[in-house]
Amino acid sequence: MENGNELAVSDPEFRRLREEHRHHEERLHELAEKTRLSEDEELEEKRLKKEKLLLKDRMEAISRHRREEVPS
């Protein structure tokens, strides 16, 4: 069974999704360190959180599909 690191090596889509997820996480961290967010930053934060969840769901679907392909 492949873990996330193995999938990142063997599956280009998974690698791209994981990288995008990491970038979202970094930007959300930057926003969280601010004392106050502008209206645009608040909208960006909401968008990034939604996108990050969608990315994670897609990565989990790829991982689940890969596990189902591998015979026990």
N, CA, C and O atoms as a Tripos MOL2 file, in Angstrom:
@<TRIPOS>MOLECULE
protein
  288   287    72     0     0
PROTEIN
NO_CHARGES

@<TRIPOS>ATOM
      1 N           0.8400   -1.1840    0.0000 N.3       1 MET1
      2 CA          0.0000    0.0000    0.0000 C.3       1 MET1
      3 C           0.8810    1.2420    0.0000 C.2       1 MET1
      4 O           1.8720    1.3190    0.7250 O.2       1 MET1
      5 N           0.5040    2.2020   -0.8190 N.am      2 GLU2
      6 CA          1.3110    3.4130   -0.9450 C.3       2 GLU2
      7 C           0.8880    4.4610    0.0740 C.2       2 GLU2
      8 O          -0.3000    4.6490    0.3370 O.2       2 GLU2
      9 N           1.8750    5.1380    0.6400 N.am      3 ASN3
     10 CA          1.5510    6.2720    1.5210 C.3       3 ASN3
     11 C           1.6200    7.5570    0.6890 C.2       3 ASN3
     12 O           1.8710    7.5160   -0.5160 O.2       3 ASN3
     13 N           1.3940    8.6980    1.3510 N.am      4 GLY4
     14 CA          1.3860    9.9730    0.6400 C.3       4 GLY4
     15 C           2.6820   10.2830   -0.0830 C.2       4 GLY4
     16 O           2.6610   10.8330   -1.1840 O.2       4 GLY4
     17 N           3.8200    9.9330    0.5250 N.am      5 ASN5
     18 CA          5.1040   10.2110   -0.1200 C.3       5 ASN5
     19 C           5.2830    9.3510   -1.3640 C.2       5 ASN5
     20 O           5.7620    9.8320   -2.3910 O.2       5 ASN5
     21 N           4.8980    8.0730   -1.2730 N.am      6 GLU6
     22 CA          5.0130    7.2070   -2.4430 C.3       6 GLU6
     23 C           4.0720    7.6570   -3.5490 C.2       6 GLU6
     24 O           4.4320    7.6430   -4.7260 O.2       6 GLU6
     25 N           2.8620    8.0570   -3.1650 N.am      7 LEU7
     26 CA          1.9120    8.5570   -4.1600 C.3       7 LEU7
     27 C           2.4270    9.8280   -4.8150 C.2       7 LEU7
     28 O           2.2330   10.0260   -6.0140 O.2       7 LEU7
     29 N           3.0770   10.6840   -4.0540 N.am      8 ALA8
     30 CA          3.6170   11.9290   -4.6020 C.3       8 ALA8
     31 C           4.6750   11.6470   -5.6560 C.2       8 ALA8
     32 O           4.8460   12.4220   -6.5980 O.2       8 ALA8
     33 N           5.3820   10.5380   -5.4950 N.am      9 VAL9
     34 CA          6.4080   10.1630   -6.4690 C.3       9 VAL9
     35 C           5.7710    9.5160   -7.6940 C.2       9 VAL9
     36 O           6.1670    9.7960   -8.8250 O.2       9 VAL9
     37 N           4.7820    8.6500   -7.4670 N.am     10 SER10
     38 CA          4.2340    7.8530   -8.5660 C.3      10 SER10
     39 C           3.0440    8.4850   -9.2770 C.2      10 SER10
     40 O           2.7000    8.0670  -10.3830 O.2      10 SER10
     41 N           2.4110    9.4780   -8.6690 N.am     11 ASP11
     42 CA          1.1960   10.0480   -9.2490 C.3      11 ASP11
     43 C           1.3390   11.5660   -9.3820 C.2      11 ASP11
     44 O           1.3050   12.2810   -8.3800 O.2      11 ASP11
     45 N           1.4970   12.0600  -10.6110 N.am     12 PRO12
     46 CA          1.6980   13.5030  -10.8170 C.3      12 PRO12
     47 C           0.5380   14.3540  -10.2980 C.2      12 PRO12
     48 O           0.7600   15.4430   -9.7690 O.2      12 PRO12
     49 N          -0.6960   13.8660  -10.4460 N.am     13 GLU13
     50 CA         -1.8360   14.6470   -9.9630 C.3      13 GLU13
     51 C          -1.7950   14.7670   -8.4420 C.2      13 GLU13
     52 O          -2.0300   15.8440   -7.8940 O.2      13 GLU13
     53 N          -1.4960   13.6580   -7.7600 N.am     14 PHE14
     54 CA         -1.4050   13.6850   -6.3040 C.3      14 PHE14
     55 C          -0.3070   14.6480   -5.8660 C.2      14 PHE14
     56 O          -0.4890   15.4120   -4.9180 O.2      14 PHE14
     57 N           0.8270   14.6140   -6.5520 N.am     15 ARG15
     58 CA          1.9530   15.5000   -6.2320 C.3      15 ARG15
     59 C           1.5400   16.9670   -6.3910 C.2      15 ARG15
     60 O           1.8530   17.7980   -5.5380 O.2      15 ARG15
     61 N           0.8390   17.2820   -7.4820 N.am     16 ARG16
     62 CA          0.3820   18.6470   -7.7280 C.3      16 ARG16
     63 C          -0.6130   19.0810   -6.6570 C.2      16 ARG16
     64 O          -0.5310   20.1990   -6.1490 O.2      16 ARG16
     65 N          -1.5450   18.2090   -6.3140 N.am     17 LEU17
     66 CA         -2.5380   18.5290   -5.2880 C.3      17 LEU17
     67 C          -1.8690   18.7670   -3.9380 C.2      17 LEU17
     68 O          -2.2220   19.7050   -3.2240 O.2      17 LEU17
     69 N          -0.9070   17.9190   -3.5890 N.am     18 ARG18
     70 CA         -0.2240   18.0620   -2.3030 C.3      18 ARG18
     71 C           0.5670   19.3690   -2.2440 C.2      18 ARG18
     72 O           0.6030   20.0310   -1.2060 O.2      18 ARG18
     73 N           1.1890   19.7310   -3.3420 N.am     19 GLU19
     74 CA          1.9550   20.9870   -3.3950 C.3      19 GLU19
     75 C           1.0180   22.1850   -3.2600 C.2      19 GLU19
     76 O           1.3150   23.1380   -2.5400 O.2      19 GLU19
     77 N          -0.1170   22.1280   -3.9590 N.am     20 GLU20
     78 CA         -1.0850   23.2190   -3.8710 C.3      20 GLU20
     79 C          -1.6490   23.3130   -2.4490 C.2      20 GLU20
     80 O          -1.8400   24.4100   -1.9240 O.2      20 GLU20
     81 N          -1.9120   22.1710   -1.8380 N.am     21 HIS21
     82 CA         -2.4010   22.1270   -0.4490 C.3      21 HIS21
     83 C          -1.3790   22.7790    0.4830 C.2      21 HIS21
     84 O          -1.7430   23.5450    1.3750 O.2      21 HIS21
     85 N          -0.1030   22.4700    0.2710 N.am     22 ARG22
     86 CA          0.9700   23.0410    1.0900 C.3      22 ARG22
     87 C           1.0350   24.5620    0.9250 C.2      22 ARG22
     88 O           1.2140   25.2850    1.9050 O.2      22 ARG22
     89 N           0.8920   25.0430   -0.3030 N.am     23 HIS23
     90 CA          0.9130   26.4970   -0.5420 C.3      23 HIS23
     91 C          -0.2640   27.1790    0.1540 C.2      23 HIS23
     92 O          -0.1120   28.2540    0.7350 O.2      23 HIS23
     93 N          -1.4250   26.5530    0.0930 N.am     24 HIS24
     94 CA         -2.5940   27.1140    0.7810 C.3      24 HIS24
     95 C          -2.3430   27.1680    2.2860 C.2      24 HIS24
     96 O          -2.6620   28.1590    2.9420 O.2      24 HIS24
     97 N          -1.7720   26.1030    2.8200 N.am     25 GLU25
     98 CA         -1.4800   26.0430    4.2540 C.3      25 GLU25
     99 C          -0.5160   27.1680    4.6490 C.2      25 GLU25
    100 O          -0.7070   27.8200    5.6750 O.2      25 GLU25
    101 N           0.5040   27.3860    3.8410 N.am     26 GLU26
    102 CA          1.4710   28.4530    4.1280 C.3      26 GLU26
    103 C           0.8010   29.8240    4.1130 C.2      26 GLU26
    104 O           1.0470   30.6450    4.9970 O.2      26 GLU26
    105 N          -0.0390   30.0720    3.1190 N.am     27 ARG27
    106 CA         -0.7090   31.3750    3.0250 C.3      27 ARG27
    107 C          -1.6840   31.5600    4.1850 C.2      27 ARG27
    108 O          -1.7830   32.6540    4.7410 O.2      27 ARG27
    109 N          -2.4040   30.5040    4.5520 N.am     28 LEU28
    110 CA         -3.3190   30.6010    5.6910 C.3      28 LEU28
    111 C          -2.5500   30.9000    6.9710 C.2      28 LEU28
    112 O          -3.0310   31.6430    7.8280 O.2      28 LEU28
    113 N          -1.3720   30.3310    7.1030 N.am     29 HIS29
    114 CA         -0.5290   30.6140    8.2690 C.3      29 HIS29
    115 C          -0.1240   32.0890    8.2840 C.2      29 HIS29
    116 O          -0.1440   32.7310    9.3350 O.2      29 HIS29
    117 N           0.2440   32.6240    7.1190 N.am     30 GLU30
    118 CA          0.5960   34.0430    7.0270 C.3      30 GLU30
    119 C          -0.5790   34.9200    7.4450 C.2      30 GLU30
    120 O          -0.4080   35.8890    8.1860 O.2      30 GLU30
    121 N          -1.7640   34.5780    6.9700 N.am     31 LEU31
    122 CA         -2.9500   35.3590    7.3000 C.3      31 LEU31
    123 C          -3.2730   35.2520    8.7960 C.2      31 LEU31
    124 O          -3.6870   36.2340    9.4120 O.2      31 LEU31
    125 N          -3.0870   34.0830    9.3680 N.am     32 ALA32
    126 CA         -3.3860   33.8690   10.7900 C.3      32 ALA32
    127 C          -2.4640   34.6880   11.6870 C.2      32 ALA32
    128 O          -2.8430   35.0330   12.8060 O.2      32 ALA32
    129 N          -1.2710   35.0020   11.2190 N.am     33 GLU33
    130 CA         -0.3180   35.7740   12.0190 C.3      33 GLU33
    131 C          -0.6520   37.2660   12.0460 C.2      33 GLU33
    132 O          -0.1270   38.0070   12.8770 O.2      33 GLU33
    133 N          -1.5220   37.7010   11.1410 N.am     34 LYS34
    134 CA         -1.8830   39.1200   11.1080 C.3      34 LYS34
    135 C          -2.8430   39.4410   12.2500 C.2      34 LYS34
    136 O          -3.6680   38.6130   12.6380 O.2      34 LYS34
    137 N          -2.7210   40.6420   12.7730 N.am     35 THR35
    138 CA         -3.6010   41.1010   13.8460 C.3      35 THR35
    139 C          -5.0090   41.3160   13.3220 C.2      35 THR35
    140 O          -5.9960   40.9760   13.9730 O.2      35 THR35
    141 N          -5.0750   41.8840   12.1350 N.am     36 ARG36
    142 CA         -6.3730   42.2010   11.5420 C.3      36 ARG36
    143 C          -6.3030   41.9540   10.0390 C.2      36 ARG36
    144 O          -5.3120   42.2840    9.3860 O.2      36 ARG36
    145 N          -7.3800   41.3610    9.4980 N.am     37 LEU37
    146 CA         -7.4230   41.0990    8.0660 C.3      37 LEU37
    147 C          -8.2950   42.1340    7.3700 C.2      37 LEU37
    148 O          -9.3120   42.5770    7.9040 O.2      37 LEU37
    149 N          -7.8760   42.5050    6.1730 N.am     38 SER38
    150 CA         -8.7220   43.3690    5.3490 C.3      38 SER38
    151 C          -9.8930   42.5230    4.8370 C.2      38 SER38
    152 O          -9.8930   41.2980    4.9630 O.2      38 SER38
    153 N         -10.8620   43.1840    4.2720 N.am     39 GLU39
    154 CA        -12.0060   42.4580    3.7070 C.3      39 GLU39
    155 C         -11.5480   41.4730    2.6260 C.2      39 GLU39
    156 O         -12.0270   40.3410    2.5680 O.2      39 GLU39
    157 N         -10.6230   41.9100    1.7770 N.am     40 ASP40
    158 CA        -10.0920   41.0290    0.7300 C.3      40 ASP40
    159 C          -9.3650   39.8250    1.3300 C.2      40 ASP40
    160 O          -9.4920   38.7040    0.8360 O.2      40 ASP40
    161 N          -8.6100   40.0660    2.3890 N.am     41 GLU41
    162 CA         -7.8860   38.9670    3.0350 C.3      41 GLU41
    163 C          -8.8510   37.9830    3.6990 C.2      41 GLU41
    164 O          -8.6140   36.7750    3.6940 O.2      41 GLU41
    165 N          -9.9300   38.5000    4.2650 N.am     42 GLU42
    166 CA        -10.9330   37.6080    4.8530 C.3      42 GLU42
    167 C         -11.5600   36.7140    3.7830 C.2      42 GLU42
    168 O         -11.7620   35.5190    3.9980 O.2      42 GLU42
    169 N         -11.8610   37.3040    2.6400 N.am     43 LEU43
    170 CA        -12.4110   36.5240    1.5270 C.3      43 LEU43
    171 C         -11.3900   35.4970    1.0310 C.2      43 LEU43
    172 O         -11.7370   34.3530    0.7360 O.2      43 LEU43
    173 N         -10.1370   35.9210    0.9460 N.am     44 GLU44
    174 CA         -9.0790   35.0060    0.5200 C.3      44 GLU44
    175 C          -8.9530   33.8470    1.5010 C.2      44 GLU44
    176 O          -8.8090   32.6950    1.0910 O.2      44 GLU44
    177 N          -9.0070   34.1500    2.7950 N.am     45 GLU45
    178 CA         -8.9030   33.1110    3.8150 C.3      45 GLU45
    179 C         -10.0300   32.0810    3.6730 C.2      45 GLU45
    180 O          -9.7850   30.8770    3.7410 O.2      45 GLU45
    181 N         -11.2420   32.5490    3.4790 N.am     46 LYS46
    182 CA        -12.3820   31.6390    3.2990 C.3      46 LYS46
    183 C         -12.2090   30.7860    2.0530 C.2      46 LYS46
    184 O         -12.4620   29.5810    2.0720 O.2      46 LYS46
    185 N         -11.7750   31.4220    0.9660 N.am     47 ARG47
    186 CA        -11.5710   30.6950   -0.2870 C.3      47 ARG47
    187 C         -10.4920   29.6340   -0.1380 C.2      47 ARG47
    188 O         -10.6530   28.5000   -0.5870 O.2      47 ARG47
    189 N          -9.3870   30.0170    0.4990 N.am     48 LEU48
    190 CA         -8.2780   29.0750    0.6790 C.3      48 LEU48
    191 C          -8.6850   27.8790    1.5350 C.2      48 LEU48
    192 O          -8.3040   26.7450    1.2440 O.2      48 LEU48
    193 N          -9.4560   28.1280    2.5840 N.am     49 LYS49
    194 CA         -9.9120   27.0290    3.4460 C.3      49 LYS49
    195 C         -10.7920   26.0540    2.6740 C.2      49 LYS49
    196 O         -10.6550   24.8390    2.8130 O.2      49 LYS49
    197 N         -11.7020   26.5950    1.8550 N.am     50 LYS50
    198 CA        -12.5690   25.7320    1.0450 C.3      50 LYS50
    199 C         -11.7510   24.9370    0.0380 C.2      50 LYS50
    200 O         -11.9330   23.7280   -0.1120 O.2      50 LYS50
    201 N         -10.8470   25.6280   -0.6520 N.am     51 GLU51
    202 CA        -10.0220   24.9560   -1.6600 C.3      51 GLU51
    203 C          -9.1410   23.8920   -1.0150 C.2      51 GLU51
    204 O          -8.9530   22.8100   -1.5710 O.2      51 GLU51
    205 N          -8.6050   24.2040    0.1550 N.am     52 LYS52
    206 CA         -7.7400   23.2570    0.8560 C.3      52 LYS52
    207 C          -8.5090   21.9760    1.1960 C.2      52 LYS52
    208 O          -7.9800   20.8740    1.0510 O.2      52 LYS52
    209 N          -9.7490   22.1240    1.6450 N.am     53 LEU53
    210 CA        -10.5810   20.9480    1.9270 C.3      53 LEU53
    211 C         -10.8550   20.1430    0.6640 C.2      53 LEU53
    212 O         -10.8100   18.9130    0.6910 O.2      53 LEU53
    213 N         -11.1380   20.8240   -0.4380 N.am     54 LEU54
    214 CA        -11.3730   20.1240   -1.6940 C.3      54 LEU54
    215 C         -10.1220   19.3740   -2.1550 C.2      54 LEU54
    216 O         -10.2070   18.2500   -2.6490 O.2      54 LEU54
    217 N          -8.9700   20.0070   -1.9880 N.am     55 LEU55
    218 CA         -7.7100   19.3560   -2.3510 C.3      55 LEU55
    219 C          -7.4890   18.1030   -1.5080 C.2      55 LEU55
    220 O          -7.1040   17.0550   -2.0270 O.2      55 LEU55
    221 N          -7.7340   18.2200   -0.2120 N.am     56 LYS56
    222 CA         -7.5490   17.0780    0.6840 C.3      56 LYS56
    223 C          -8.5090   15.9500    0.3160 C.2      56 LYS56
    224 O          -8.1230   14.7810    0.2920 O.2      56 LYS56
    225 N          -9.7570   16.3050    0.0310 N.am     57 ASP57
    226 CA        -10.7300   15.2890   -0.3840 C.3      57 ASP57
    227 C         -10.2680   14.5730   -1.6450 C.2      57 ASP57
    228 O         -10.3800   13.3520   -1.7440 O.2      57 ASP57
    229 N          -9.7530   15.3220   -2.6000 N.am     58 ARG58
    230 CA         -9.2880   14.7150   -3.8520 C.3      58 ARG58
    231 C          -8.0750   13.8090   -3.6020 C.2      58 ARG58
    232 O          -7.9850   12.7240   -4.1750 O.2      58 ARG58
    233 N          -7.1510   14.2480   -2.7550 N.am     59 MET59
    234 CA         -5.9880   13.4110   -2.4420 C.3      59 MET59
    235 C          -6.4280   12.1170   -1.7610 C.2      59 MET59
    236 O          -5.9010   11.0450   -2.0580 O.2      59 MET59
    237 N          -7.3890   12.2200   -0.8510 N.am     60 GLU60
    238 CA         -7.8950   11.0280   -0.1710 C.3      60 GLU60
    239 C          -8.5810   10.0920   -1.1530 C.2      60 GLU60
    240 O          -8.4530    8.8730   -1.0400 O.2      60 GLU60
    241 N          -9.3120   10.6500   -2.1210 N.am     61 ALA61
    242 CA         -9.9730    9.8230   -3.1330 C.3      61 ALA61
    243 C          -8.9350    9.0810   -3.9810 C.2      61 ALA61
    244 O          -9.1120    7.9020   -4.2890 O.2      61 ALA61
    245 N          -7.8690    9.7620   -4.3530 N.am     62 ILE62
    246 CA         -6.7970    9.1140   -5.1250 C.3      62 ILE62
    247 C          -6.1770    8.0000   -4.2990 C.2      62 ILE62
    248 O          -5.9610    6.8990   -4.8040 O.2      62 ILE62
    249 N          -5.8910    8.2750   -3.0410 N.am     63 SER63
    250 CA         -5.2850    7.2810   -2.1670 C.3      63 SER63
    251 C          -6.2090    6.0730   -1.9920 C.2      63 SER63
    252 O          -5.7610    4.9290   -2.0610 O.2      63 SER63
    253 N          -7.4970    6.3360   -1.7680 N.am     64 ARG64
    254 CA         -8.4730    5.2560   -1.5900 C.3      64 ARG64
    255 C          -8.5680    4.4210   -2.8650 C.2      64 ARG64
    256 O          -8.6070    3.1920   -2.8030 O.2      64 ARG64
    257 N          -8.6050    5.0810   -4.0120 N.am     65 HIS65
    258 CA         -8.6760    4.3780   -5.2900 C.3      65 HIS65
    259 C          -7.4450    3.4950   -5.4900 C.2      65 HIS65
    260 O          -7.5470    2.3590   -5.9530 O.2      65 HIS65
    261 N          -6.2960    4.0320   -5.1380 N.am     66 ARG66
    262 CA         -5.0410    3.2730   -5.2860 C.3      66 ARG66
    263 C          -5.0410    2.0430   -4.3790 C.2      66 ARG66
    264 O          -4.5880    0.9710   -4.7800 O.2      66 ARG66
    265 N          -5.5590    2.2050   -3.1380 N.am     67 ARG67
    266 CA         -5.6380    1.0710   -2.2070 C.3      67 ARG67
    267 C          -6.5720   -0.0170   -2.7330 C.2      67 ARG67
    268 O          -6.3100   -1.2090   -2.5710 O.2      67 ARG67
    269 N          -7.6640    0.4120   -3.3640 N.am     68 GLU68
    270 CA         -8.6330   -0.5440   -3.9020 C.3      68 GLU68
    271 C          -8.0630   -1.3160   -5.0970 C.2      68 GLU68
    272 O          -8.4650   -2.4500   -5.3560 O.2      68 GLU68
    273 N          -7.1360   -0.7050   -5.8130 N.am     69 GLU69
    274 CA         -6.5040   -1.3510   -6.9600 C.3      69 GLU69
    275 C          -5.5240   -2.4410   -6.5420 C.2      69 GLU69
    276 O          -5.3220   -3.4170   -7.2650 O.2      69 GLU69
    277 N          -4.9190   -2.2680   -5.3730 N.am     70 VAL70
    278 CA         -3.8830   -3.1910   -4.9050 C.3      70 VAL70
    279 C          -4.5530   -4.3880   -4.2490 C.2      70 VAL70
    280 O          -5.3030   -4.2220   -3.2860 O.2      70 VAL70
    281 N          -4.2930   -5.6100   -4.7600 N.am     71 PRO71
    282 CA         -4.8850   -6.7900   -4.1310 C.3      71 PRO71
    283 C          -4.3090   -7.0250   -2.7400 C.2      71 PRO71
    284 O          -3.1230   -6.7980   -2.5010 O.2      71 PRO71
    285 N          -5.1660   -7.4830   -1.8230 N.am     72 SER72
    286 CA         -4.7300   -7.7330   -0.4490 C.3      72 SER72
    287 C          -3.9120   -8.9790   -0.3450 C.2      72 SER72
    288 O          -3.4650   -9.3350    0.7450 O.2      72 SER72
@<TRIPOS>BOND
     1     1     2 1
     2     2     3 1
     3     3     4 2
     4     3     5 am
     5     5     6 1
     6     6     7 1
     7     7     8 2
     8     7     9 am
     9     9    10 1
    10    10    11 1
    11    11    12 2
    12    11    13 am
    13    13    14 1
    14    14    15 1
    15    15    16 2
    16    15    17 am
    17    17    18 1
    18    18    19 1
    19    19    20 2
    20    19    21 am
    21    21    22 1
    22    22    23 1
    23    23    24 2
    24    23    25 am
    25    25    26 1
    26    26    27 1
    27    27    28 2
    28    27    29 am
    29    29    30 1
    30    30    31 1
    31    31    32 2
    32    31    33 am
    33    33    34 1
    34    34    35 1
    35    35    36 2
    36    35    37 am
    37    37    38 1
    38    38    39 1
    39    39    40 2
    40    39    41 am
    41    41    42 1
    42    42    43 1
    43    43    44 2
    44    43    45 am
    45    45    46 1
    46    46    47 1
    47    47    48 2
    48    47    49 am
    49    49    50 1
    50    50    51 1
    51    51    52 2
    52    51    53 am
    53    53    54 1
    54    54    55 1
    55    55    56 2
    56    55    57 am
    57    57    58 1
    58    58    59 1
    59    59    60 2
    60    59    61 am
    61    61    62 1
    62    62    63 1
    63    63    64 2
    64    63    65 am
    65    65    66 1
    66    66    67 1
    67    67    68 2
    68    67    69 am
    69    69    70 1
    70    70    71 1
    71    71    72 2
    72    71    73 am
    73    73    74 1
    74    74    75 1
    75    75    76 2
    76    75    77 am
    77    77    78 1
    78    78    79 1
    79    79    80 2
    80    79    81 am
    81    81    82 1
    82    82    83 1
    83    83    84 2
    84    83    85 am
    85    85    86 1
    86    86    87 1
    87    87    88 2
    88    87    89 am
    89    89    90 1
    90    90    91 1
    91    91    92 2
    92    91    93 am
    93    93    94 1
    94    94    95 1
    95    95    96 2
    96    95    97 am
    97    97    98 1
    98    98    99 1
    99    99   100 2
   100    99   101 am
   101   101   102 1
   102   102   103 1
   103   103   104 2
   104   103   105 am
   105   105   106 1
   106   106   107 1
   107   107   108 2
   108   107   109 am
   109   109   110 1
   110   110   111 1
   111   111   112 2
   112   111   113 am
   113   113   114 1
   114   114   115 1
   115   115   116 2
   116   115   117 am
   117   117   118 1
   118   118   119 1
   119   119   120 2
   120   119   121 am
   121   121   122 1
   122   122   123 1
   123   123   124 2
   124   123   125 am
   125   125   126 1
   126   126   127 1
   127   127   128 2
   128   127   129 am
   129   129   130 1
   130   130   131 1
   131   131   132 2
   132   131   133 am
   133   133   134 1
   134   134   135 1
   135   135   136 2
   136   135   137 am
   137   137   138 1
   138   138   139 1
   139   139   140 2
   140   139   141 am
   141   141   142 1
   142   142   143 1
   143   143   144 2
   144   143   145 am
   145   145   146 1
   146   146   147 1
   147   147   148 2
   148   147   149 am
   149   149   150 1
   150   150   151 1
   151   151   152 2
   152   151   153 am
   153   153   154 1
   154   154   155 1
   155   155   156 2
   156   155   157 am
   157   157   158 1
   158   158   159 1
   159   159   160 2
   160   159   161 am
   161   161   162 1
   162   162   163 1
   163   163   164 2
   164   163   165 am
   165   165   166 1
   166   166   167 1
   167   167   168 2
   168   167   169 am
   169   169   170 1
   170   170   171 1
   171   171   172 2
   172   171   173 am
   173   173   174 1
   174   174   175 1
   175   175   176 2
   176   175   177 am
   177   177   178 1
   178   178   179 1
   179   179   180 2
   180   179   181 am
   181   181   182 1
   182   182   183 1
   183   183   184 2
   184   183   185 am
   185   185   186 1
   186   186   187 1
   187   187   188 2
   188   187   189 am
   189   189   190 1
   190   190   191 1
   191   191   192 2
   192   191   193 am
   193   193   194 1
   194   194   195 1
   195   195   196 2
   196   195   197 am
   197   197   198 1
   198   198   199 1
   199   199   200 2
   200   199   201 am
   201   201   202 1
   202   202   203 1
   203   203   204 2
   204   203   205 am
   205   205   206 1
   206   206   207 1
   207   207   208 2
   208   207   209 am
   209   209   210 1
   210   210   211 1
   211   211   212 2
   212   211   213 am
   213   213   214 1
   214   214   215 1
   215   215   216 2
   216   215   217 am
   217   217   218 1
   218   218   219 1
   219   219   220 2
   220   219   221 am
   221   221   222 1
   222   222   223 1
   223   223   224 2
   224   223   225 am
   225   225   226 1
   226   226   227 1
   227   227   228 2
   228   227   229 am
   229   229   230 1
   230   230   231 1
   231   231   232 2
   232   231   233 am
   233   233   234 1
   234   234   235 1
   235   235   236 2
   236   235   237 am
   237   237   238 1
   238   238   239 1
   239   239   240 2
   240   239   241 am
   241   241   242 1
   242   242   243 1
   243   243   244 2
   244   243   245 am
   245   245   246 1
   246   246   247 1
   247   247   248 2
   248   247   249 am
   249   249   250 1
   250   250   251 1
   251   251   252 2
   252   251   253 am
   253   253   254 1
   254   254   255 1
   255   255   256 2
   256   255   257 am
   257   257   258 1
   258   258   259 1
   259   259   260 2
   260   259   261 am
   261   261   262 1
   262   262   263 1
   263   263   264 2
   264   263   265 am
   265   265   266 1
   266   266   267 1
   267   267   268 2
   268   267   269 am
   269   269   270 1
   270   270   271 1
   271   271   272 2
   272   271   273 am
   273   273   274 1
   274   274   275 1
   275   275   276 2
   276   275   277 am
   277   277   278 1
   278   278   279 1
   279   279   280 2
   280   279   281 am
   281   281   282 1
   282   282   283 1
   283   283   284 2
   284   283   285 am
   285   285   286 1
   286   286   287 1
   287   287   288 2
@<TRIPOS>SUBSTRUCTURE
     1 MET1         2 RESIDUE 1 A MET
     2 GLU2         6 RESIDUE 1 A GLU
     3 ASN3        10 RESIDUE 1 A ASN
     4 GLY4        14 RESIDUE 1 A GLY
     5 ASN5        18 RESIDUE 1 A ASN
     6 GLU6        22 RESIDUE 1 A GLU
     7 LEU7        26 RESIDUE 1 A LEU
     8 ALA8        30 RESIDUE 1 A ALA
     9 VAL9        34 RESIDUE 1 A VAL
    10 SER10       38 RESIDUE 1 A SER
    11 ASP11       42 RESIDUE 1 A ASP
    12 PRO12       46 RESIDUE 1 A PRO
    13 GLU13       50 RESIDUE 1 A GLU
    14 PHE14       54 RESIDUE 1 A PHE
    15 ARG15       58 RESIDUE 1 A ARG
    16 ARG16       62 RESIDUE 1 A ARG
    17 LEU17       66 RESIDUE 1 A LEU
    18 ARG18       70 RESIDUE 1 A ARG
    19 GLU19       74 RESIDUE 1 A GLU
    20 GLU20       78 RESIDUE 1 A GLU
    21 HIS21       82 RESIDUE 1 A HIS
    22 ARG22       86 RESIDUE 1 A ARG
    23 HIS23       90 RESIDUE 1 A HIS
    24 HIS24       94 RESIDUE 1 A HIS
    25 GLU25       98 RESIDUE 1 A GLU
    26 GLU26      102 RESIDUE 1 A GLU
    27 ARG27      106 RESIDUE 1 A ARG
    28 LEU28      110 RESIDUE 1 A LEU
    29 HIS29      114 RESIDUE 1 A HIS
    30 GLU30      118 RESIDUE 1 A GLU
    31 LEU31      122 RESIDUE 1 A LEU
    32 ALA32      126 RESIDUE 1 A ALA
    33 GLU33      130 RESIDUE 1 A GLU
    34 LYS34      134 RESIDUE 1 A LYS
    35 THR35      138 RESIDUE 1 A THR
    36 ARG36      142 RESIDUE 1 A ARG
    37 LEU37      146 RESIDUE 1 A LEU
    38 SER38      150 RESIDUE 1 A SER
    39 GLU39      154 RESIDUE 1 A GLU
    40 ASP40      158 RESIDUE 1 A ASP
    41 GLU41      162 RESIDUE 1 A GLU
    42 GLU42      166 RESIDUE 1 A GLU
    43 LEU43      170 RESIDUE 1 A LEU
    44 GLU44      174 RESIDUE 1 A GLU
    45 GLU45      178 RESIDUE 1 A GLU
    46 LYS46      182 RESIDUE 1 A LYS
    47 ARG47      186 RESIDUE 1 A ARG
    48 LEU48      190 RESIDUE 1 A LEU
    49 LYS49      194 RESIDUE 1 A LYS
    50 LYS50      198 RESIDUE 1 A LYS
    51 GLU51      202 RESIDUE 1 A GLU
    52 LYS52      206 RESIDUE 1 A LYS
    53 LEU53      210 RESIDUE 1 A LEU
    54 LEU54      214 RESIDUE 1 A LEU
    55 LEU55      218 RESIDUE 1 A LEU
    56 LYS56      222 RESIDUE 1 A LYS
    57 ASP57      226 RESIDUE 1 A ASP
    58 ARG58      230 RESIDUE 1 A ARG
    59 MET59      234 RESIDUE 1 A MET
    60 GLU60      238 RESIDUE 1 A GLU
    61 ALA61      242 RESIDUE 1 A ALA
    62 ILE62      246 RESIDUE 1 A ILE
    63 SER63      250 RESIDUE 1 A SER
    64 ARG64      254 RESIDUE 1 A ARG
    65 HIS65      258 RESIDUE 1 A HIS
    66 ARG66      262 RESIDUE 1 A ARG
    67 ARG67      266 RESIDUE 1 A ARG
    68 GLU68      270 RESIDUE 1 A GLU
    69 GLU69      274 RESIDUE 1 A GLU
    70 VAL70      278 RESIDUE 1 A VAL
    71 PRO71      282 RESIDUE 1 A PRO
    72 SER72      286 RESIDUE 1 A SER
